[in-house]
Amino acid sequence: MSIREAHARWEGDLRGGEGTMRLGSGACEGRYSFKSRFEEGTGTNPEELIGAAHAGCFSMAFSNMLAMAGHVPTRVETKARVHLETVDGAPTITRIDLTCDGEVPGIDGDRFQEIAADAKAQCPVSRALAGVVIALDARLIES
């Protein structure tokens, strides 16, 4: 299959230092710091990037699975909320809440939910994060 890269650079100590992260493709680059990660400072953080990756992966997997079941979606839009908490004295990603709106003509609610649950279980990012609680709220938008 494929191998993807991302790069990060950190300078200084944990609280006073700062860094940059960028995708290997160059499509996205952002500054990060202690404040942007653990407080409410300006910049990005690894958890935000994990959230973006998870939302993108789930949306793509769900769209594909819907289409394979004969229900091509008009749109699938997903938000991921990544929870960073202290566990045993260490910062830990404990939960990811996926909220998805799907506009899918001709599908009933039960089938929509079934495919959403399968997509959550099968998307590569969900599989990579198997040790984290992943909650899903999938809502069918009537078109």
Secondary structure as UniProt FT lines:
FT   STRAND          6..11
FT   TURN            14..16
FT   STRAND          18..23
FT   TURN            24..25
FT   STRAND          29..33
FT   HELIX           34..38
FT   HELIX           46..68
FT   TURN            69..70
FT   STRAND          75..87
FT   TURN            88..89
FT   STRAND          90..103
FT   TURN            105..106
FT   HELIX           109..122
FT   HELIX           124..128
FT   TURN            129..131
FT   STRAND          133..141
//
